[in-house]
Amino acid sequence: MTLVFADPSTLDHAQLEEGNRFAPRFDAQGLITVVTVEEGNNDVLMVAHMNAEALGLTLQTGIAHYWSRSRQSLWKKGETSGEVQEVVELRTDCDQDCLVMSVRQSGRGAACHSGRKSCFYRRVEMNEGAAELVDTGLPRLFDPKAVYGG
């Protein structure tokens, strides 16, 4: 069963921003950005995208599903790695063009395909006028080559 969302173009400004109709505003590629945070501490785990099918499956199953832009395919989080994300809460912003999803991360606790808890394991610093990436020391919780091959 495919979940059908309200069409945002049928809602006026007040209905879109203050009403109770969920009308996600997918971009020209049919995607909406979702920031995924860990329940309890709100650590940012990852940023990904959902199409209507992924969003519908996420709402229907309570398990995070995304759209992989690189593979051009639906992706159930944890299907390969065992690092499943159970949805606790899903919020939309004022004009319904992005989402924040709070999850319980299972498995070893790694949301990132690199084997780390978060995809945000490097910080940007300036060094003699040049921007550099510096590792934050966030450890790998699994070996991605062993999990995904390669």
C-alpha positions as CSV (number, residue, x, y, z in Angstrom):
1,M,0.0,0.0,0.0
2,T,1.4,3.3,-1.1
3,L,0.9,6.2,1.3
4,V,-0.5,9.4,-0.4
5,F,0.4,12.8,1.0
6,A,-1.4,16.1,0.6
7,D,-0.4,18.1,-2.4
8,P,1.4,21.3,-1.1
9,S,0.3,23.2,-4.2
10,T,-3.4,22.9,-3.0
11,L,-2.6,24.5,0.3
12,D,-2.4,28.2,1.0
13,H,0.4,29.7,3.0
14,A,-1.4,29.5,6.3
15,Q,-2.5,25.9,5.7
16,L,1.0,24.9,4.7
17,E,2.7,26.6,7.7
18,E,0.0,26.4,10.4
19,G,-2.3,23.6,9.4
20,N,-2.4,19.9,10.3
21,R,-2.1,18.5,6.7
22,F,1.2,16.8,6.0
23,A,2.2,18.0,2.5
24,P,5.9,17.3,2.0
25,R,7.4,19.6,-0.6
26,F,9.6,17.3,-2.6
27,D,12.2,19.0,-4.8
28,A,12.5,18.7,-8.6
29,Q,14.1,15.3,-8.3
30,G,11.2,14.1,-6.1
31,L,13.3,14.2,-2.9
32,I,13.1,15.7,0.5
33,T,16.1,16.2,2.8
34,V,16.0,14.5,6.2
35,V,18.3,15.2,9.1
36,T,18.5,12.1,11.3
37,V,19.3,12.6,15.0
38,E,19.8,10.2,17.9
39,E,16.9,10.0,20.4
40,G,17.8,11.5,23.8
41,N,20.9,13.5,23.0
42,N,19.9,14.8,19.5
43,D,23.4,14.1,18.1
44,V,23.2,14.4,14.3
45,L,23.8,11.0,12.9
46,M,23.3,11.6,9.2
47,V,21.7,13.7,6.5
48,A,19.9,11.8,3.6
49,H,17.0,12.1,1.3
50,M,13.6,10.4,0.9
51,N,11.3,10.1,-2.0
52,A,7.6,9.6,-1.5
53,E,8.0,5.8,-1.3
54,A,10.8,5.9,1.3
55,L,8.8,8.4,3.4
56,G,5.7,6.3,3.1
57,L,7.6,3.1,4.2
58,T,9.2,5.0,7.0
59,L,5.8,6.1,8.3
60,Q,4.1,2.8,7.8
61,T,6.9,0.5,9.3
62,G,8.5,2.8,11.9
63,I,11.9,1.9,10.4
64,A,13.9,4.5,8.4
65,H,14.0,4.1,4.7
66,Y,15.9,6.5,2.4
67,W,16.5,7.1,-1.3
68,S,20.1,6.6,-2.4
69,R,21.0,9.2,-4.9
70,S,24.2,7.5,-5.8
71,R,22.6,4.1,-6.4
72,Q,19.2,5.5,-7.5
73,S,17.4,3.0,-5.3
74,L,15.3,2.6,-2.2
75,W,17.4,1.9,0.9
76,K,16.1,0.4,4.2
77,K,18.6,1.6,6.8
78,G,20.4,-1.4,8.3
79,E,19.3,-3.9,5.7
80,T,22.9,-4.9,5.0
81,S,24.8,-3.6,8.1
82,G,22.2,-4.4,10.8
83,E,22.3,-0.8,11.9
84,V,18.6,-0.3,11.8
85,Q,17.0,3.0,12.8
86,E,13.7,2.8,14.7
87,V,11.7,6.1,14.2
88,V,10.8,7.8,17.5
89,E,9.6,11.1,16.0
90,L,9.4,12.8,12.6
91,R,9.1,16.5,12.3
92,T,8.8,18.9,9.3
93,D,9.9,22.5,9.1
94,C,7.5,25.4,8.7
95,D,7.2,25.2,4.9
96,Q,7.4,21.4,4.8
97,D,10.5,21.1,2.6
98,C,12.8,19.3,5.0
99,L,12.5,16.8,7.8
100,V,14.1,16.0,11.2
101,M,13.8,12.4,12.3
102,S,14.7,11.2,15.8
103,V,15.7,7.5,15.9
104,R,16.8,4.7,18.1
105,Q,19.9,3.4,16.4
106,S,20.3,-0.4,16.8
107,G,23.2,-2.8,16.1
108,R,26.6,-1.5,17.2
109,G,25.2,2.1,17.1
110,A,26.8,3.1,13.8
111,A,24.6,5.3,11.5
112,C,27.4,6.0,9.0
113,H,28.5,3.6,6.3
114,S,32.1,4.4,7.3
115,G,31.3,2.4,10.5
116,R,31.1,5.4,12.8
117,K,28.2,6.5,15.0
118,S,27.8,9.7,12.9
119,C,28.5,10.7,9.4
120,F,29.9,14.0,10.9
121,Y,33.3,12.6,12.1
122,R,35.4,15.4,10.6
123,R,35.4,19.1,11.4
124,V,36.5,21.9,9.1
125,E,39.4,24.1,10.4
126,M,41.4,26.9,8.9
127,N,45.2,26.3,8.6
128,E,47.3,29.1,7.1
129,G,44.4,30.4,5.0
130,A,43.3,27.0,3.8
131,A,40.3,24.9,4.9
132,E,41.2,21.4,6.1
133,L,39.3,18.5,7.4
134,V,40.4,17.2,10.9
135,D,39.3,13.9,12.2
136,T,37.3,14.2,15.5
137,G,38.5,10.9,16.7
138,L,35.0,9.3,16.5
139,P,35.9,5.6,16.4
140,R,34.7,3.0,13.9
141,L,32.2,0.6,15.4
142,F,32.5,-1.8,12.6
143,D,34.7,-2.5,9.6
144,P,32.9,-1.3,6.5
145,K,34.9,-3.7,4.2
146,A,33.8,-6.7,6.2
147,V,30.1,-5.5,6.2
148,Y,29.8,-4.2,2.7
149,G,32.6,-6.0,0.9
150,G,35.2,-4.4,-1.2
